């Protein structure tokens, strides 16, 4: 009897894992016009947390808004983390240096995230200022 219970539990765990993989949806997009896009850079797009000091607008140009949506039937996954990583991916694709005003609305099986993509006017200077003001970078 014990062996049967172990086999049934193992089968259910495998079935749940396969079902959650098959039903995993990821979507991201932006409203950034083509004339504001920059070539792809190998630099990872920064996320400037709203919980800390913010960079002054004189150091960057707003490119546009970025959104992402994640859905998965498993409740054991951090959906906001995935949604924010999709934001970062979308920002990197359009050549953004960073994201500001990032927010995430988690649900039980999904999450919606949004942010504003920015391009630094001078990357080295902007990074120096972010370090000086002790901005929280993710």
N, C-alpha and C positions, 0 to 999 in steps of 0.2 A: 504493500500500500504506500509506503514511504517513497519508494522509487517512482511510482506512478505520479505522485504529487510533485516530485522534483522534476520529472519530465514535462508535466503539464505547465509548471511555472516557467521552466526554461523555454518551452514553446511559446508561451504568451509573451515573454520578454523579447524573444526574437521577432515575433509578429508585431509587437508594439514598436520596436526599433525600425523595422522595415516600413511600417505605415507612417511613422513620423518623418522618415527620410523622403518618402514619396510625396507627402503632402506639404513639403516645405516650400513656401513661395517667398521670393525676394524681388523687390521692385524699387528702382530709384530713378529720379529724373530731375531736371533743372529747367529754369526759365531763362537761362543765361543766353543772350543773343550771340551769334557767331562772331561778331566784330569785337566782343569783349573776351572771347576765349583765347587761351595761350597754349603753346605747344606743351605736350606732356613733359613733366619733369620727374626725375627719380626721387626728388625730395618728398617726403611724406607730408600730406596736408595736416597742419596743426589744428587742434580744436582749442579755442580760447574759452575757458570755462566762464560761465556767468557768475560763478561764486567768488570770483576774485576781481582784481583791478582790470579794467579794459584798456585796450590800446586806443589812443586818440585817432579820430578819423583822418587827421592830416598825414598819417603814415600808410594809409591804404585806400584802395578804390573798391567800391562795392561792385561785384560782378553780377549777382543775382541770387535768387532763392534756390535751395536744393531740398528735395523731400525724398523720403524712403518709407517703404512699408514692408514689414516682415510678418509672416504668419506660419505657425507650426502647431500641430495638434498636441505636442507635449507641453505640459505646464512647468516642467523642471528646467527649462532653458531660460536664460536671461535674454528676453526678446529686445529690450532697449539697447543692450550692448551690440547686438547684431544690427539693429536698425541704424545706430550711430556709425558703425563701421561701414555700412552701405552709403551713408552720407559722405563719409571720408572718401570712399571709392569714387563716388560721382564727382566730388570736388576735384580730386586728382585728375580725373578724365578731362575736365575742362580747363585744367591748368591753374586752379586756385591754390594760393599759398596757405590759406587757413579758412576756418569756419568760425563764425561768431553767432551769438543768439541761438545756440543749439538747444532744442527741447525735444523731449520724447514723451509720448502718451502711451503707456503700456496697457494692454488688455490681458485677459486671461490666456489667450492663445495667439496674440499678435501685438504689434507695436507700430506706431507711426512716429517718425522723427522728421524734424525740419531744422533748417539753419540758413544762414546767409554766407555765401561764398565771397571771399575777398582776395584781392591781389595786392601784395605789398608794393609800394612805390620803390623802396630800396630794401631788399630782403635783409641784408646785414644790419642796417640801421634799425629796422623794425624788431629783429630778434634781440638786438642789444637793449632796446627800450623795454621789450617784454621782460627781459631778465632783470633790468633795473627796477621796474615797478612790481616785480615778483608776481607776475600773472600766473594763473594756474593753467598749465598746458596739458592737454590729454593726447 
